[in-house]
């Protein structure tokens, strides 16, 4: 195949035909007699971002020369589960912006967002049944359960100044990386690969998902609102301790730790610009990005199970993109 992958736009161009099929399948599956469901569903699909998780599944199945269509159905399932979690997240977090647009609950209210999120979950299970594969059901049901656990873990740790790096990794493994893991593992399953390849792809997804989340936590301090797609400092104002804060609490000066501690105890009244400067002036950003890079580099090693192809090259590019998109 031609064309080297040098930019995220190259990835989007390569995966566009498959993602269009996923979007068409989503629209077909989300068609409902209830007008509000159709309205919210269309709003979500139209503002769906890069579809990173479905993209990973399609790239892996392409790399494995899969020629069926169950990958489109399951990629749509993955996206529905992800979207349902976002609908519920935005209500819990009282978020106003998502991907540069108003969140659904800002437009239609909390009740509608929660109930439509429930509809998306139930629809995703209807769709995964069509795969007629108990392993597929097991992977997706386990992932959905773990994501819910991660959400509760994060809620219980809001404002927890004793949160360790290990605790943080456990939360993001469940809340974020688990669905990456499921998407990549399912790609190997539907392509009827051996257990070794299935395990390697699952590990690849977990590592890459972790790297993406760590890098996202850096963006909360370094990106612009436009780049981030939400208000800068949202995670901090919600009392979420992410790796830059955890690092500074463990390694910062007494002065830095006092400012961080006081701010986390009362995040709504805290001066975020002061906290942002403390983070940026310290080694917290470099340390956090180094952790993201380590996860990304380890994810790359798991791709040795795939044959050489443009699709494998693209997956390797995404490993670098995961942490370098901050630069």
Residue frames as qw, qx, qy, qz and C-alpha x, y, z in Angstrom:
[[0.000, 0.888, 0.460, 0.000, 0.00, 0.00, 0.00],
 [0.409, 0.479, -0.021, 0.777, 1.12, 3.57, -0.55],
 [0.223, -0.776, -0.030, -0.589, 1.26, 6.71, 1.57],
 [0.444, 0.022, -0.665, 0.600, 3.28, 6.91, 4.78],
 [0.412, -0.789, -0.444, -0.099, 1.51, 7.90, 7.99],
 [0.445, 0.207, -0.256, 0.833, 3.07, 11.14, 9.22],
 [0.199, -0.154, 0.194, -0.948, 0.12, 13.03, 10.69],
 [0.334, 0.249, 0.783, -0.462, -3.18, 12.29, 12.43],
 [0.546, 0.501, -0.042, -0.670, -4.89, 13.56, 9.26],
 [0.353, 0.349, -0.813, -0.304, -3.30, 10.64, 7.39],
 [0.076, 0.071, 0.951, -0.291, -4.85, 8.27, 9.92],
 [0.431, 0.432, 0.434, -0.663, -8.28, 9.87, 9.56],
 [0.500, 0.489, -0.403, -0.591, -8.07, 9.64, 5.77],
 [0.224, 0.224, -0.943, -0.106, -7.07, 5.97, 5.87],
 [0.037, 0.213, 0.915, -0.340, -9.83, 4.99, 8.29],
 [0.347, 0.189, 0.050, -0.917, -12.56, 7.27, 6.91],
 [0.548, 0.000, -0.634, -0.545, -14.33, 4.60, 4.78],
 [0.441, -0.189, -0.855, 0.196, -14.59, 2.25, 7.76],
 [0.031, -0.239, -0.513, 0.823, -15.67, 4.98, 10.16],
 [0.416, 0.072, -0.234, -0.876, -18.38, 6.08, 7.70],
 [0.570, -0.135, -0.766, -0.267, -19.71, 2.52, 7.78],
 [0.302, -0.235, -0.742, 0.549, -19.67, 2.61, 11.59],
 [0.160, 0.179, 0.204, -0.949, -21.57, 5.92, 11.60],
 [0.521, -0.014, -0.493, -0.697, -24.14, 4.60, 9.12],
 [0.524, -0.193, -0.828, 0.050, -24.62, 1.50, 11.28],
 [0.133, -0.208, -0.580, 0.777, -25.01, 3.67, 14.38],
 [0.342, 0.094, -0.065, -0.933, -27.69, 5.80, 12.71],
 [0.584, -0.082, -0.674, -0.445, -29.55, 2.69, 11.60],
 [0.484, -0.203, -0.802, 0.284, -29.40, 1.08, 15.03],
 [0.110, -0.235, -0.477, 0.840, -30.33, 4.23, 16.95],
 [0.300, -0.228, -0.417, -0.827, -33.43, 4.96, 14.91],
 [0.043, -0.266, -0.840, 0.472, -36.31, 5.11, 17.38],
 [0.106, -0.683, -0.624, -0.364, -39.99, 5.97, 17.52],
 [0.386, -0.793, -0.286, 0.375, -39.10, 8.29, 20.40],
 [0.398, 0.861, 0.048, 0.313, -38.21, 11.65, 18.85],
 [0.321, -0.896, 0.301, -0.062, -35.98, 12.79, 21.72],
 [0.808, -0.265, 0.460, 0.258, -33.82, 9.67, 21.38],
 [0.686, 0.534, 0.304, 0.390, -33.38, 10.41, 17.67],
 [0.091, 0.967, -0.047, 0.232, -32.48, 14.05, 18.37],
 [0.495, -0.762, 0.416, 0.031, -29.86, 13.29, 21.02],
 [0.849, -0.024, 0.456, 0.267, -28.48, 10.31, 19.09],
 [0.595, 0.689, 0.192, 0.366, -27.98, 12.37, 15.94],
 [0.108, -0.959, 0.205, -0.164, -26.36, 15.17, 17.94],
 [0.695, -0.534, 0.465, 0.123, -23.95, 12.65, 19.46],
 [0.819, 0.238, 0.407, 0.328, -23.09, 11.00, 16.12],
 [0.406, 0.854, 0.100, 0.310, -22.54, 14.35, 14.41],
 [0.097, -0.876, 0.371, -0.291, -20.18, 15.50, 17.18],
 [0.975, -0.216, -0.037, -0.021, -18.50, 12.16, 17.72],
 [0.376, -0.759, 0.494, 0.194, -14.86, 13.16, 17.61],
 [0.205, 0.563, -0.740, -0.304, -12.23, 10.95, 15.99],
 [0.950, -0.020, -0.060, -0.305, -13.91, 7.63, 16.93],
 [0.055, 0.675, -0.731, 0.082, -10.57, 6.46, 18.26],
 [0.557, -0.184, 0.774, -0.237, -11.75, 3.17, 19.76],
 [0.818, 0.450, 0.313, -0.174, -13.63, 2.03, 16.64],
 [0.423, 0.814, -0.388, -0.083, -10.65, 3.22, 14.61],
 [0.218, -0.545, 0.805, -0.085, -8.31, 0.94, 16.55],
 [0.725, 0.099, 0.653, -0.195, -10.58, -2.03, 16.03],
 [0.724, 0.667, 0.091, -0.151, -10.81, -1.41, 12.27],
 [0.214, 0.800, -0.560, -0.034, -7.05, -0.92, 11.92],
 [0.394, -0.374, 0.833, -0.108, -6.31, -4.17, 13.72],
 [0.763, 0.298, 0.548, -0.167, -8.86, -6.19, 11.74],
 [0.588, 0.785, -0.150, -0.124, -7.47, -4.69, 8.53],
 [0.017, -0.706, 0.708, -0.020, -3.93, -5.57, 9.65],
 [0.481, -0.142, 0.853, -0.140, -5.15, -9.14, 10.23],
 [0.184, 0.102, -0.737, -0.643, -6.79, -9.28, 6.79],
 [0.284, 0.358, 0.795, -0.400, -10.30, -9.77, 8.21],
 [0.077, -0.052, -0.565, -0.820, -12.85, -9.69, 5.40],
 [0.132, -0.559, -0.819, 0.013, -16.17, -9.94, 7.27],
 [0.082, -0.614, -0.159, -0.769, -18.42, -7.16, 8.58],
 [0.631, -0.614, -0.465, 0.098, -18.77, -8.03, 12.27],
 [0.497, -0.126, -0.199, 0.836, -15.96, -5.56, 13.00],
 [0.083, -0.388, -0.210, -0.894, -18.27, -2.71, 11.89],
 [0.601, -0.582, -0.438, -0.329, -21.03, -3.89, 14.22],
 [0.730, -0.444, -0.344, 0.389, -18.71, -4.32, 17.18],
 [0.355, 0.123, -0.054, 0.925, -16.91, -1.04, 16.51],
 [0.298, -0.524, -0.265, -0.753, -20.35, 0.62, 16.73],
 [0.726, -0.536, -0.431, -0.001, -21.03, -1.25, 19.98],
 [0.615, -0.168, -0.252, 0.728, -17.77, 0.04, 21.44],
 [0.087, 0.290, 0.082, 0.950, -18.67, 3.58, 20.42],
 [0.505, -0.585, -0.389, -0.502, -22.15, 3.28, 21.98],
 [0.732, -0.469, -0.391, 0.302, -20.71, 2.10, 25.29],
 [0.456, -0.013, -0.107, 0.884, -18.19, 4.93, 25.22],
 [0.114, -0.422, -0.238, -0.867, -20.88, 7.50, 24.38],
 [0.613, -0.604, -0.461, -0.214, -23.19, 6.23, 27.12],
 [0.656, -0.370, -0.323, 0.573, -20.41, 6.69, 29.67],
 [0.247, 0.150, 0.044, 0.956, -19.82, 10.25, 28.40],
 [0.346, -0.572, -0.387, -0.635, -23.51, 11.14, 28.73],
 [0.703, -0.602, -0.375, 0.058, -23.53, 9.93, 32.31],
 [0.616, -0.112, -0.167, 0.762, -20.10, 11.47, 33.04],
 [0.107, 0.372, 0.137, 0.912, -21.21, 14.90, 31.89],
 [0.520, -0.662, -0.337, -0.422, -24.23, 14.79, 34.19],
 [0.776, -0.458, -0.288, 0.325, -22.16, 13.64, 37.19],
 [0.554, -0.107, -0.023, 0.825, -19.42, 16.19, 36.49],
 [0.124, 0.865, 0.331, -0.356, -21.86, 18.96, 35.50],
 [0.433, -0.172, 0.445, 0.765, -19.71, 19.52, 32.39],
 [0.354, 0.714, 0.173, -0.578, -20.78, 22.26, 30.03],
 [0.457, 0.691, -0.423, -0.367, -18.58, 21.41, 27.03],
 [0.773, -0.119, 0.608, 0.135, -17.57, 18.21, 25.26],
 [0.584, 0.200, 0.549, 0.563, -15.48, 18.21, 22.04],
 [0.133, -0.038, 0.172, 0.975, -16.02, 21.94, 21.71],
 [0.358, -0.394, -0.514, -0.673, -19.83, 21.68, 21.78],
 [0.522, -0.370, 0.328, -0.695, -22.45, 21.97, 24.48],
 [0.050, -0.060, 0.987, -0.138, -22.98, 18.71, 26.35],
 [0.295, -0.367, -0.770, -0.431, -26.30, 16.94, 25.89],
 [0.329, -0.579, -0.669, 0.330, -27.44, 17.68, 29.42],
 [0.115, -0.335, -0.064, 0.933, -26.85, 21.38, 28.85],
 [0.246, -0.013, -0.505, -0.827, -29.29, 21.23, 25.92],
 [0.583, -0.273, -0.623, -0.445, -31.87, 18.63, 26.98],
 [0.583, -0.590, 0.240, -0.505, -31.34, 18.40, 30.73],
 [0.181, -0.444, 0.855, -0.197, -29.99, 15.78, 33.12],
 [0.717, 0.093, 0.582, -0.371, -32.96, 13.43, 33.05],
 [0.782, 0.578, -0.045, -0.230, -32.98, 13.08, 29.28],
 [0.304, 0.696, -0.650, 0.034, -29.20, 12.56, 29.15],
 [0.367, -0.314, 0.832, -0.274, -29.21, 9.83, 31.79],
 [0.764, 0.255, 0.488, -0.336, -32.15, 8.01, 30.20],
 [0.697, 0.664, -0.217, -0.162, -30.71, 8.21, 26.68],
 [0.037, 0.614, -0.780, 0.111, -27.40, 6.97, 28.09],
 [0.591, -0.070, 0.747, -0.296, -29.33, 3.97, 29.45],
 [0.789, 0.521, 0.150, -0.291, -30.89, 3.47, 26.01],
 [0.433, 0.722, -0.535, -0.070, -27.43, 3.44, 24.40],
 [0.257, -0.408, 0.854, -0.197, -26.20, 0.84, 26.88],
 [0.701, 0.167, 0.625, -0.299, -29.18, -1.43, 26.27],
 [0.701, 0.665, -0.081, -0.244, -28.92, -0.97, 22.50],
 [0.166, 0.678, -0.716, -0.029, -25.23, -1.88, 22.60],
 [0.427, -0.187, 0.863, -0.196, -26.10, -5.19, 24.28],
 [0.763, 0.457, 0.330, -0.316, -28.77, -5.90, 21.68],
 [0.536, 0.755, -0.343, -0.160, -26.17, -5.35, 18.98],
 [0.048, -0.571, 0.817, -0.058, -23.42, -7.43, 20.58],
 [0.712, 0.039, 0.645, -0.275, -25.81, -10.40, 20.83],
 [0.749, 0.608, -0.014, -0.262, -25.91, -10.39, 17.02],
 [0.171, 0.674, -0.717, -0.059, -22.27, -11.41, 16.98],
 [0.959, -0.085, -0.127, -0.238, -23.48, -14.78, 18.36],
 [0.651, 0.341, -0.531, 0.421, -20.19, -15.26, 20.19],
 [0.669, -0.684, -0.285, 0.060, -19.96, -15.84, 23.94],
 [0.649, -0.159, -0.080, 0.739, -16.37, -14.60, 24.07],
 [0.107, 0.454, 0.208, 0.860, -17.46, -11.31, 22.52],
 [0.498, -0.710, -0.328, -0.375, -20.26, -11.03, 25.09],
 [0.764, -0.468, -0.251, 0.366, -17.86, -11.84, 27.92],
 [0.502, 0.075, 0.001, 0.862, -15.28, -9.22, 26.86],
 [0.060, -0.502, -0.228, -0.832, -17.85, -6.45, 26.41],
 [0.602, -0.678, -0.345, -0.240, -19.90, -7.17, 29.53],
 [0.734, -0.357, -0.216, 0.535, -16.71, -7.32, 31.62],
 [0.352, 0.220, 0.067, 0.907, -15.50, -4.05, 30.10],
 [0.271, -0.638, -0.305, -0.653, -18.82, -2.30, 30.79],
 [0.715, -0.620, -0.319, 0.049, -18.77, -3.47, 34.40],
 [0.673, -0.185, -0.118, 0.707, -15.16, -2.36, 34.92],
 [0.149, 0.448, 0.163, 0.867, -15.89, 1.08, 33.44],
 [0.485, -0.715, -0.290, -0.412, -18.70, 1.53, 35.97],
 [0.777, -0.464, -0.226, 0.361, -16.35, 0.49, 38.76],
 [0.520, 0.118, 0.013, 0.846, -13.82, 3.04, 37.54],
 [0.121, -0.634, -0.236, -0.727, -16.43, 5.78, 37.57],
 [0.664, -0.695, -0.240, -0.134, -17.36, 4.97, 41.16],
 [0.764, -0.215, -0.132, 0.594, -13.69, 4.75, 42.16],
 [0.307, 0.349, 0.073, 0.882, -13.09, 8.19, 40.72],
 [0.366, -0.704, -0.258, -0.551, -16.16, 9.61, 42.47],
 [0.775, -0.573, -0.237, 0.123, -15.05, 8.18, 45.82],
 [0.699, -0.182, -0.022, 0.691, -11.61, 9.73, 45.40],
 [0.156, 0.808, 0.185, 0.538, -12.70, 13.27, 44.55],
 [0.219, -0.859, 0.205, -0.414, -10.56, 15.55, 46.69],
 [0.923, -0.364, 0.007, 0.122, -8.58, 12.63, 48.15],
 [0.071, 0.905, -0.418, 0.039, -5.16, 14.09, 48.93],
 [0.559, -0.444, 0.700, 0.008, -3.81, 10.64, 49.76],
 [0.875, 0.447, 0.116, -0.143, -4.44, 9.27, 46.27],
 [0.518, -0.482, 0.572, 0.415, -1.29, 7.46, 45.10],
 [0.276, 0.478, -0.594, -0.585, 0.06, 6.96, 41.61],
 [0.011, 0.013, 0.997, 0.076, -0.92, 3.30, 41.91],
 [0.282, 0.514, 0.661, -0.468, -4.51, 4.28, 42.82],
 [0.313, 0.636, -0.147, -0.690, -4.59, 6.64, 39.86],
 [0.160, 0.300, -0.836, -0.431, -3.46, 3.90, 37.46],
 [0.137, 0.242, 0.951, -0.137, -6.17, 1.57, 38.77],
 [0.325, 0.618, 0.388, -0.602, -8.86, 4.20, 38.19],
 [0.362, 0.614, -0.336, -0.615, -7.82, 5.00, 34.63],
 [0.024, -0.150, 0.961, 0.230, -7.31, 1.32, 33.80],
 [0.203, 0.436, 0.854, -0.196, -10.98, 0.74, 34.58],
 [0.240, 0.724, 0.309, -0.568, -12.48, 4.05, 33.57],
 [0.345, 0.760, -0.276, -0.477, -10.64, 4.68, 30.29],
 [0.073, 0.506, -0.813, -0.281, -8.20, 1.99, 29.19],
 [0.507, 0.078, 0.837, -0.191, -10.58, -0.96, 29.64],
 [0.650, 0.626, 0.300, -0.309, -12.62, -0.02, 26.57],
 [0.292, 0.740, -0.551, -0.251, -9.44, 0.42, 24.50],
 [0.258, -0.305, 0.916, -0.035, -8.44, -3.05, 25.65],
 [0.614, 0.330, 0.660, -0.279, -11.83, -4.49, 24.69],
 [0.560, 0.741, -0.060, -0.366, -11.80, -2.88, 21.24],
 [0.218, 0.661, -0.699, -0.165, -8.35, -4.23, 20.40],
 [0.350, -0.148, 0.915, -0.137, -8.95, -7.68, 21.85],
 [0.656, 0.453, 0.478, -0.368, -12.26, -8.01, 19.98],
 [0.462, 0.716, -0.370, -0.372, -10.50, -7.20, 16.72],
 [0.061, 0.423, -0.902, -0.057, -8.29, -10.26, 17.20],
 [0.468, 0.121, 0.805, -0.343, -11.26, -12.37, 18.30],
 [0.666, 0.577, 0.232, -0.412, -13.44, -11.61, 15.25],
 [0.442, 0.686, -0.530, -0.229, -10.40, -12.16, 13.01],
 [0.990, -0.096, -0.045, -0.094, -10.15, -15.63, 14.61],
 [0.328, 0.675, -0.584, 0.309, -6.59, -15.19, 15.86],
 [0.707, -0.130, -0.646, 0.257, -4.89, -17.45, 18.39],
 [0.540, -0.768, -0.315, 0.137, -4.82, -16.72, 22.12],
 [0.596, -0.253, 0.022, 0.762, -1.31, -15.25, 21.92],
 [0.163, 0.327, 0.325, 0.872, -2.43, -12.60, 19.42],
 [0.360, -0.736, -0.467, -0.332, -5.66, -11.91, 21.31],
 [0.626, -0.630, -0.236, 0.395, -3.69, -11.35, 24.52],
 [0.476, -0.062, 0.141, 0.866, -1.12, -9.13, 22.76],
 [0.009, -0.512, -0.400, -0.760, -3.87, -6.96, 21.26],
 [0.499, -0.761, -0.409, -0.068, -5.64, -6.69, 24.63],
 [0.618, -0.481, -0.091, 0.616, -2.38, -5.59, 26.26],
 [0.320, 0.223, 0.291, 0.873, -1.76, -3.16, 23.41],
 [0.201, -0.695, -0.442, -0.531, -5.17, -1.57, 23.99],
 [0.592, -0.720, -0.306, 0.193, -4.70, -1.29, 27.75],
 [0.575, -0.286, 0.051, 0.765, -1.28, 0.33, 27.38],
 [0.190, 0.334, 0.367, 0.847, -2.37, 2.71, 24.63],
 [0.326, -0.752, -0.465, -0.335, -5.55, 3.69, 26.48],
 [0.610, -0.633, -0.215, 0.425, -3.50, 4.41, 29.59],
 [0.461, -0.060, 0.181, 0.867, -1.08, 6.56, 27.60],
 [0.009, -0.562, -0.450, -0.694, -3.95, 8.55, 26.09],
 [0.456, -0.794, -0.393, -0.089, -5.50, 9.23, 29.48],
 [0.609, -0.463, -0.080, 0.638, -2.20, 10.27, 31.07],
 [0.316, 0.138, 0.298, 0.890, -1.60, 12.67, 28.17],
 [0.190, -0.705, -0.494, -0.472, -5.15, 14.01, 28.49],
 [0.546, -0.736, -0.310, 0.252, -4.40, 14.84, 32.11],
 [0.473, -0.221, 0.118, 0.845, -1.47, 16.95, 30.94],
 [0.109, 0.452, 0.486, 0.740, -3.68, 18.74, 28.42],
 [0.332, -0.802, -0.497, -0.018, -5.86, 19.96, 31.29],
 [0.442, -0.742, -0.024, 0.504, -2.91, 22.19, 32.23],
 [0.382, -0.337, 0.439, 0.740, -1.24, 22.93, 28.90],
 [0.250, 0.402, 0.704, 0.529, -3.87, 23.08, 26.13],
 [0.215, -0.024, -0.019, -0.976, -6.18, 25.88, 25.08],
 [0.560, 0.230, 0.554, -0.571, -9.95, 25.49, 25.58],
 [0.668, 0.509, -0.225, -0.494, -10.34, 25.13, 21.80],
 [0.367, 0.416, -0.830, -0.056, -7.75, 22.35, 21.59],
 [0.144, -0.084, 0.892, -0.419, -9.09, 20.55, 24.65],
 [0.336, -0.299, -0.723, -0.525, -12.72, 20.74, 23.54],
 [0.501, -0.696, -0.514, 0.022, -13.81, 21.57, 27.08],
 [0.167, -0.945, 0.118, -0.256, -13.03, 24.21, 29.67],
 [0.520, 0.417, -0.586, 0.461, -9.40, 24.20, 30.79],
 [0.046, -0.290, 0.654, -0.698, -9.09, 23.07, 34.40],
 [0.729, -0.246, -0.251, -0.587, -12.38, 21.17, 34.47],
 [0.786, -0.089, -0.594, 0.145, -10.80, 18.10, 36.06],
 [0.307, 0.116, -0.521, 0.788, -9.19, 20.23, 38.76],
 [0.354, -0.239, 0.105, -0.898, -12.39, 22.15, 39.51],
 [0.821, -0.205, -0.348, -0.402, -14.17, 18.81, 39.94],
 [0.582, -0.625, 0.464, -0.238, -11.63, 17.78, 42.56],
 [0.983, 0.172, -0.014, 0.058, -10.03, 15.04, 40.45],
 [0.375, -0.738, 0.504, 0.248, -6.41, 14.33, 41.30],
 [0.866, 0.494, -0.068, 0.033, -4.53, 13.43, 38.15],
 [0.878, -0.014, -0.103, 0.468, -0.87, 12.52, 37.73],
 [0.324, 0.581, -0.144, 0.733, 0.58, 16.07, 37.57],
 [0.452, -0.696, 0.119, -0.544, -1.07, 16.92, 40.89],
 [0.944, -0.326, -0.044, 0.027, -0.15, 13.60, 42.48],
 [0.750, 0.277, -0.167, 0.578, 3.47, 14.12, 41.42],
 [0.083, 0.642, -0.180, 0.741, 3.60, 17.63, 42.88],
 [0.685, -0.615, 0.051, -0.387, 2.01, 16.55, 46.15],
 [0.960, -0.210, -0.015, 0.186, 4.62, 13.80, 46.49],
 [0.752, 0.101, 0.054, 0.649, 7.68, 15.68, 45.19],
 [0.140, 0.814, 0.129, 0.549, 6.98, 19.40, 45.43],
 [0.219, 0.264, -0.473, 0.812, 8.27, 21.93, 47.94],
 [0.078, -0.428, -0.729, 0.529, 6.35, 22.71, 51.13],
 [0.189, 0.388, 0.004, -0.902, 5.17, 25.92, 49.45],
 [0.364, 0.098, -0.671, -0.639, 3.89, 24.06, 46.38],
 [0.280, -0.242, -0.928, 0.042, 2.20, 21.33, 48.40],
 [0.030, 0.412, 0.555, -0.722, 0.43, 23.86, 50.60],
 [0.321, 0.312, -0.200, -0.872, -1.01, 25.73, 47.61],
 [0.402, 0.011, -0.811, -0.424, -2.12, 22.47, 45.97],
 [0.204, -0.277, -0.883, 0.318, -3.62, 21.11, 49.21],
 [0.141, 0.400, 0.366, -0.829, -5.54, 24.31, 49.97],
 [0.372, 0.255, -0.398, -0.799, -6.83, 24.49, 46.39],
 [0.366, -0.070, -0.894, -0.248, -8.00, 20.87, 46.28],
 [0.069, -0.332, -0.784, 0.520, -9.86, 21.32, 49.55],
 [0.266, 0.705, 0.374, -0.541, -11.84, 24.12, 47.92],
 [0.472, 0.067, 0.596, 0.646, -11.40, 23.72, 44.14],
 [0.204, 0.779, 0.544, 0.237, -14.34, 25.90, 43.10],
 [0.149, -0.983, -0.046, 0.097, -12.82, 28.95, 44.80],
 [0.697, -0.362, 0.306, 0.538, -9.21, 28.15, 43.91],
 [0.242, 0.818, -0.272, -0.445, -7.14, 30.25, 41.52],
 [0.934, 0.206, 0.273, 0.103, -6.58, 27.76, 38.71],
 [0.506, 0.806, -0.207, 0.227, -4.05, 29.99, 36.95],
 [0.280, -0.747, 0.559, -0.226, -1.86, 29.82, 40.08],
 [0.833, -0.155, 0.527, -0.072, -2.15, 26.03, 40.22],
 [0.811, 0.569, 0.096, 0.099, -1.44, 25.78, 36.50],
 [0.247, 0.857, -0.392, 0.227, 1.73, 27.85, 36.92],
 [0.539, -0.561, 0.603, -0.176, 2.89, 25.72, 39.84],
 [0.905, 0.139, 0.403, -0.003, 2.42, 22.59, 37.73],
 [0.682, 0.710, -0.019, 0.175, 4.14, 24.01, 34.65],
 [0.034, 0.860, -0.448, 0.241, 7.08, 25.48, 36.62],
 [0.665, -0.430, 0.599, -0.118, 7.71, 22.13, 38.30],
 [0.021, 0.327, -0.886, -0.329, 8.83, 18.83, 36.79],
 [0.575, 0.197, 0.664, -0.435, 5.26, 17.48, 36.92],
 [0.690, 0.587, -0.039, -0.421, 4.52, 17.85, 33.20],
 [0.344, 0.588, -0.722, -0.121, 7.79, 16.28, 32.06],
 [0.247, -0.191, 0.914, -0.261, 7.38, 13.43, 34.51],
 [0.653, 0.326, 0.496, -0.470, 3.78, 12.77, 33.48],
 [0.647, 0.629, -0.255, -0.346, 4.61, 12.81, 29.78],
 [0.125, 0.499, -0.857, -0.006, 7.51, 10.44, 30.40],
 [0.455, 0.029, 0.824, -0.336, 5.04, 8.00, 31.95],
 [0.701, 0.538, 0.190, -0.429, 2.75, 8.32, 28.94],
 [0.432, 0.664, -0.567, -0.226, 5.71, 7.73, 26.61],
 [0.169, -0.323, 0.922, -0.132, 6.74, 4.62, 28.51],
 [0.617, 0.272, 0.644, -0.363, 3.24, 3.16, 28.15],
 [0.627, 0.678, -0.081, -0.376, 3.16, 4.08, 24.44],
 [0.222, 0.614, -0.747, -0.125, 6.56, 2.53, 23.77],
 [0.337, -0.114, 0.912, -0.204, 5.52, -0.66, 25.54],
 [0.679, 0.459, 0.368, -0.440, 2.29, -0.72, 23.52],
 [0.470, 0.677, -0.448, -0.346, 4.37, -0.66, 20.32],
 [0.067, -0.393, 0.917, 0.011, 6.13, -3.86, 21.31],
 [0.570, 0.188, 0.721, -0.348, 2.80, -5.70, 21.38],
 [0.625, 0.626, -0.043, -0.465, 2.31, -4.97, 17.68],
 [0.019, -0.485, 0.836, 0.257, 5.02, -7.49, 16.79],
 [0.488, 0.176, 0.841, -0.155, 2.18, -10.03, 16.60],
 [0.565, 0.706, 0.247, -0.349, 0.83, -8.26, 13.50],
 [0.720, 0.259, 0.377, 0.521, 2.17, -8.73, 9.96],
 [0.222, -0.339, 0.129, 0.905, 3.88, -5.70, 8.42],
 [0.202, 0.643, 0.640, 0.369, 1.42, -3.40, 6.64],
 [0.023, 0.476, 0.052, 0.878, 0.30, 0.20, 6.39],
 [0.615, -0.625, -0.298, -0.376, -2.26, -0.60, 9.10],
 [0.794, -0.362, -0.264, 0.412, 0.45, -1.76, 11.50],
 [0.408, 0.216, -0.044, 0.886, 2.46, 1.39, 10.67],
 [0.264, -0.605, -0.213, -0.720, -0.64, 3.44, 11.51],
 [0.754, -0.583, -0.300, -0.037, -1.05, 1.73, 14.87],
 [0.697, -0.140, -0.173, 0.681, 2.61, 2.45, 15.64],
 [0.127, 0.437, 0.086, 0.886, 2.05, 6.10, 14.69],
 [0.508, -0.668, -0.280, -0.466, -0.90, 6.26, 17.10],
 [0.774, -0.400, -0.316, 0.375, 1.39, 5.06, 19.89],
 [0.434, 0.035, -0.063, 0.898, 3.58, 8.13, 19.35],
 [0.160, -0.515, -0.297, -0.788, 0.59, 10.40, 18.81],
 [0.590, -0.594, -0.547, -0.007, -0.90, 9.29, 22.13],
 [0.547, -0.627, -0.214, 0.513, 1.64, 11.25, 24.15],
 [0.408, -0.059, 0.223, 0.883, 3.15, 13.66, 21.59],
 [0.051, 0.699, 0.540, 0.466, -0.11, 15.44, 20.77],
 [0.378, -0.834, -0.244, 0.318, 0.68, 17.73, 23.71],
 [0.568, -0.252, 0.196, 0.758, 3.81, 19.00, 22.00]]
